[in-house]
Structures are given as structure tokens and as C-alpha cells.
Amino acid sequence: MTSTILQHYDTSPYAEKVRTGLGLKDLAWASVQLPVIMPKPNLTALTGDYRKTPVLQIGAGPFGDGVRFWPATATWF
């Protein structure tokens, strides 16, 4: 089974949508809390220059756009 990690901060409305979607799909996932403002060293190491949150990491692949999360979860799970 591939691990799913959501890198986000709690007050993000986009992260709330992703958390809700992961719950509706009944997927197990881990959480990495990020600071609201830069610098975000954990995120930068994973995504390079991509700064937006949330980022869903499935295995070694980061998905940084909410529109791409759901096709990725359909492919992997």
C-alpha cells in the first residue's frame, strides 16, 4: 500500500476540502503541519519551487494542485 501524506496548515480552506475528500474516500493518510507563511523548508525540499499548500504526497510523487488530487487518488487507490 502506498502512503498518503497531506502537507497543509489547519486554517486553509483548500486543505479542509482535501481532508473532507480523503475522509469520503475512506483513505488512510498522515498529516504534516506547515507554517502559514514562508519559509516552509519541508515543502520546499519536496516540491522545489512550488510554494502553495496543500500538497498531497502519494508515495514519492507530490501533487500540488487540488484539481489533480482526485484523479491521482483514483489512479493509486
N, C-alpha and C positions, 0 to 999 in steps of 0.2 A: 504494500500500500504506500502510496506517495504521501509525504507530509505536506500539509497546507498551513501556511503561516500568513497571518494578516498583520501587516505593519501599518499602524494607524495611531491616531490620538482620539481620546474618548469623545470630545465635543464635536468632531467632524460629522456633519450630516451625511456626507458620502460614505463614511465608514459605517454609519448606522444602517444605511441601505445594504451594504455588503454583509454586515453581521446578520441582518434580518434574512437576506437571501441564503446565506450559509446555513442558518437555522432551518429555513424552509426546505432546503435540500437535504437536511439531516446529515451534514458533513462534519466530521471532527476537524478542528482547526486549533492552532495555537496563536497567541497574541504577542506582538512586540509593540510596546508603547513607545511612541516617538514624541519628541518635543514639538510644540505647536509652531515655533519659529526656528529658523536656521541658527546654528548648524545642526544637521542631522547625520552624524557620522555613520550610523548603522545603515541608513538608507542610501547614502552616497556610495558606500562600499559595494552595495548590492546592485544599484542601478546606474552607476556612473553619474551623468549629469541630470538625470530625471529627478526633479525635486518635489513633485506633487505627492500627496498622500490621499487615500490609502494605496498601498501596494500589496497585491496578493501574490505570494510566492508559492508555487506548486512545484515541489521538487527543487531543481536548480533554476527554474525559469521564473523570473519576475514578470507580473502583468500589472502595468501601471495605469490602465485606463478602465474605469468602471464598465464601459461598454464591452470590453474584452474579457472581463472576469467570467461571465456566464458561458460563453462558448468554450472557454478554457476548462471550466468545471465539467461541462458536458462531454468534452473530449477525454478528460482524465478519469472521470468517475462514472 
